Amino acid sequence: MTTPKELRYSEEHEWVKVEGETVRVGITHFAQSELGDIVFVELPEVGDEVTADQPFGSVESVKTVSELYAPISGKVVEVNEDLNDSPEFVNESPYEKAWMIVIEPSNSSELDNLMTAEQYEEMIKED
């Protein structure tokens, strides 16, 4: 199982990639493997505000429906529309094709609350 070292991670199994003034968000390889085959992804609209640790959407798998939690607060500036037609990207490519939203942070210091890859790996070992 891969945990890219350049990303940051939330306790709710979202990954965050800082890209200049914005952050790209998706779910981790561990999360998608626990969920099973993803059949539907519900995401917010561009312009919506998200709040750290609050739900911003959901993923539906053959097993269950799980909430997606915003790792940081801010405004949604981009949504991965490809997931509407190809939710299986979440299983096939969680860090590349299956990013979910791009957020313009309202408080960049919230990034300091996220885990490094090493810390995240330690957390999922304990689960």
N, C-alpha and C positions, 0 to 999 in steps of 0.2 A: 504494500500500500504506500503510495507516495504522498508526502507532505512537503510541497514546495517551500524551501527555506526563505524565499524573498517575500512571502505573504505573512499576514497576521491572521489570527484566528479568534473566534468568539467561543464562549462556553456552549452556545447553541449550535455549534458546528457550521458556522458561516466562515468563509475566507474573505479577506480584504486585500486588494492590491492598490497601493497608493500610486496614482498617475498624475503627478503635478498637483493641480488644485482639486482634483476629484478622486473618488475611490470606486473601484469596481468590486462588486460583491457576488458571491455564489455560495454553493454548499460544498462541503468537503467530500473527498473520496469516501471517507469513513461513513459520513451521513448517507450518501446515496447507496452504499453497500448495505447499510442497515435497513433502509427503506425498501429495497428491492426495485423491481421494474417501475419506473416513473411513467405514468400515463397522462398526467395533466399538470400544468404549472399555472398558478394564478399570481399575477404580478400587478403592482400599482401602475398608475398612469404617470407619464412625464408631467412634472410640475407638482406632484403630490409631495407632501412633507412626511418624512419618516422620523421616528423617535427611537433612540438607542434602547435596545432590549424590549421593544414593542413589536408585535407582528406587522409585517408589511405585505404578506401574501401567503401562499401555501403551495405545497406539492402533494399530489395525489399519486400513490403507488397502488399496485395490486393488493398490498397488505393494509394500507392505512392512509389517512390524510394527516399531514404534518404542517404546522405553522412555520413560516420563515420569519426570523427575528432580525431587525435592523441592528447591525453591529455598532453603528454610529448614527447620530441625528443629522438631518439635512434635507435638501431638496433633491428629488429624483430628476436627473437630467437626461437619462437614457434608459431604455428598457429593451431587453433582448427579445425582440418579436419572433425570432426563429424558434423559440421554445413553444410558441402557440401550435405550430405545425409539427415540431420535432422534439417533444418532451424527452424522448429517449437520449438526447444529447447529454442530459444530466447524468445518466449512467455511463455513457460512452466517453465523455470528455468533460468531467466536472470543472476542470481548471481552465480550459480553453474555450470550447464552443458553448458551454453551458453557464457562462456568467449570467447573472440575472438582471441586476440593475447597476447603474452608475449614480453615485450620490455626490452632490456638492455639499461638503460638510458645513454645518453651522457652528461646530465647535471641534476643531481639529485635535484638541487635547484628549478627546475621547479615544483616539487611536492608542493612547498610552495604556488604556485599560485592556487592550487585546493581547493575546498570547503570541509568543514566538512559535515557530514550528516545533522546537524542542519541548516547550511547555505544553503545546497541544498534544503531541505524541505521548507525553507522560500522562496527561489527563485521560486519553482514550485507552491507554493500557489498563487503567484502573477500573474502567467500565465493565 
